[in-house]
Amino acid sequence: MKKHIVTILLSAILATSCGKAPLPQTLSFEVLVQSSPFTETSPPSQDVPNLIVIASLEEISPPIPEFEFSDTMMTQLKAVDYEQSFAVLILVGQMPTDGIITEVSRMNEKVSIKVEGYTVGPGNYKLKGYSLPYQLISVEKEGSWNTDIEFILEEENGNILGRTKHHIP
């Protein structure tokens, strides 16, 4: 009788543990540059993306030809150890505080970057389309990568600001 009870309890525990979805992995990140604008060489002929991922030295280039990175931005991008991490440039207009990114997490082939939500008021604004970057971060590659990853930029309230796919070696 005791063996049956133990077997039933173990079966129940196993069944409930197998049904749970894996938890997101929180990734360590470091802010490299705050509010770093591009130098505009001419009016842009295409929209600037909201999210740019740079996974190697060879990928360091502005998102569209009419822009150039500042010297500070170039120095920081070249200093990233791309064997251990990758860079993400967040571009959603001006934000009211420096501590904008609240969390970077990974679940399988998706990386979510959460930023503070805020209401637009005096001194704060969001731009549609053409937008200057406000933050460059370096994200540590924890665990195994070498796959295509979908990056999602979202406010804490779940509002999606941008998304892109990129191969992370």
C-alpha positions as CSV (number, residue, x, y, z in Angstrom):
1,M,0.0,0.0,0.0
2,K,2.8,2.4,0.9
3,K,4.5,1.7,-2.4
4,H,1.4,2.6,-4.3
5,I,1.0,5.9,-2.4
6,V,4.6,6.8,-3.0
7,T,4.3,5.9,-6.7
8,I,1.2,8.0,-7.1
9,L,2.8,11.0,-5.3
10,L,5.9,10.7,-7.5
11,S,3.8,10.5,-10.6
12,A,1.8,13.5,-9.6
13,I,4.9,15.6,-8.9
14,L,6.5,14.5,-12.2
15,A,3.3,15.4,-14.1
16,T,3.0,18.9,-12.6
17,S,6.7,19.7,-13.1
18,C,6.6,18.6,-16.8
19,G,3.7,20.9,-17.5
20,K,5.4,24.1,-16.5
21,A,6.9,26.4,-19.1
22,P,10.6,27.2,-18.8
23,L,11.4,30.5,-17.0
24,P,13.0,33.4,-19.0
25,Q,16.8,33.7,-18.4
26,T,17.7,37.2,-17.2
27,L,20.7,38.4,-19.1
28,S,23.3,40.8,-17.7
29,F,23.7,44.0,-19.6
30,E,25.8,47.2,-19.3
31,V,24.9,50.6,-20.6
32,L,27.7,51.8,-22.8
33,V,26.5,55.1,-24.0
34,Q,23.5,57.2,-22.9
35,S,21.7,59.5,-25.3
36,S,24.2,59.2,-28.1
37,P,23.0,60.8,-31.3
38,F,24.0,60.1,-34.8
39,T,25.6,62.7,-36.9
40,E,23.2,63.3,-39.8
41,T,25.0,63.9,-43.1
42,S,21.8,64.4,-45.1
43,P,18.1,64.0,-44.6
44,P,17.3,60.2,-44.2
45,S,15.7,58.6,-47.2
46,Q,14.3,55.6,-45.2
47,D,13.0,55.0,-41.7
48,V,15.5,54.3,-39.0
49,P,14.8,51.0,-37.2
50,N,13.9,51.0,-33.5
51,L,16.3,48.3,-32.6
52,I,19.8,47.5,-34.0
53,V,21.8,44.4,-32.9
54,I,25.6,44.3,-33.5
55,A,27.1,40.9,-33.0
56,S,30.6,41.4,-34.4
57,L,33.1,44.1,-35.3
58,E,32.3,43.6,-39.0
59,E,28.7,44.7,-38.3
60,I,29.5,48.1,-36.9
61,S,27.9,50.6,-39.2
62,P,25.1,53.1,-38.9
63,P,21.6,51.8,-39.8
64,I,21.3,53.9,-42.9
65,P,23.9,55.6,-45.1
66,E,22.9,59.2,-44.2
67,F,24.1,58.8,-40.6
68,E,27.5,58.4,-38.9
69,F,28.2,57.2,-35.4
70,S,29.8,59.7,-33.0
71,D,33.4,59.1,-31.9
72,T,32.2,58.0,-28.5
73,M,29.8,55.5,-30.0
74,M,32.5,54.0,-32.3
75,T,35.0,53.7,-29.4
76,Q,32.4,51.9,-27.3
77,L,31.3,49.5,-30.1
78,K,34.9,48.6,-30.9
79,A,35.7,47.9,-27.3
80,V,32.9,45.3,-26.9
81,D,34.2,41.7,-26.6
82,Y,32.0,40.1,-29.2
83,E,33.1,36.6,-28.2
84,Q,31.4,37.1,-24.8
85,S,28.6,39.6,-25.6
86,F,26.8,41.6,-28.3
87,A,25.7,45.3,-28.6
88,V,22.1,46.6,-28.9
89,L,21.3,50.1,-30.0
90,I,17.8,51.2,-28.8
91,L,16.2,54.0,-30.9
92,V,12.7,55.1,-29.8
93,G,13.1,58.9,-29.4
94,Q,14.0,60.9,-26.4
95,M,13.2,59.5,-22.9
96,P,12.9,61.5,-19.6
97,T,15.4,59.5,-17.5
98,D,18.8,57.7,-17.9
99,G,17.8,54.4,-16.4
100,I,15.5,53.4,-19.2
101,I,16.1,49.7,-19.6
102,T,14.6,47.7,-16.8
103,E,15.4,44.1,-18.0
104,V,16.9,42.0,-20.7
105,S,15.7,38.4,-20.8
106,R,15.9,35.4,-23.1
107,M,13.4,32.6,-23.6
108,N,14.7,30.1,-26.2
109,E,15.2,32.1,-29.5
110,K,13.6,35.3,-28.2
111,V,15.3,38.1,-26.3
112,S,13.0,40.7,-24.7
113,I,14.3,44.2,-23.8
114,K,12.0,46.0,-21.5
115,V,12.1,49.8,-21.1
116,E,10.3,52.1,-18.7
117,G,6.9,53.2,-19.9
118,Y,6.0,56.9,-19.4
119,T,3.4,59.4,-20.4
120,V,4.2,62.1,-22.8
121,G,4.3,65.5,-21.0
122,P,6.3,68.7,-21.0
123,G,9.9,67.9,-21.9
124,N,9.2,64.3,-22.8
125,Y,8.3,63.2,-26.3
126,K,8.4,60.1,-28.6
127,L,9.1,60.4,-32.3
128,K,7.5,58.2,-35.0
129,G,9.7,57.1,-37.8
130,Y,12.9,59.2,-37.7
131,S,14.4,58.8,-34.3
132,L,17.8,59.3,-32.6
133,P,19.3,56.5,-30.5
134,Y,19.1,57.1,-26.8
135,Q,20.9,54.1,-25.4
136,L,23.7,51.6,-26.4
137,I,24.0,48.5,-24.3
138,S,26.3,45.5,-24.2
139,V,24.5,42.1,-23.4
140,E,26.4,39.1,-22.1
141,K,26.1,35.9,-24.1
142,E,25.1,33.6,-21.2
143,G,24.5,29.9,-22.3
144,S,24.7,28.7,-25.9
145,W,23.8,30.9,-28.8
146,N,24.9,30.4,-32.4
147,T,21.3,30.8,-33.7
148,D,18.9,33.4,-35.1
149,I,17.3,35.3,-32.3
150,E,14.2,37.5,-32.4
151,F,14.7,40.7,-30.4
152,I,11.6,42.4,-29.0
153,L,11.7,45.9,-27.6
154,E,8.8,46.6,-25.3
155,E,7.6,48.9,-22.6
156,E,7.0,47.4,-19.2
157,N,3.2,47.5,-19.8
158,G,3.7,45.2,-22.8
159,N,3.5,47.8,-25.6
160,I,5.8,46.6,-28.4
161,L,8.1,49.4,-29.7
162,G,10.1,47.3,-32.2
163,R,11.4,43.9,-33.2
164,T,14.1,42.5,-35.4
165,K,15.8,39.1,-36.0
166,H,19.6,38.7,-35.9
167,H,22.1,35.8,-35.8
168,I,24.1,35.7,-32.6
169,P,27.2,33.6,-33.0
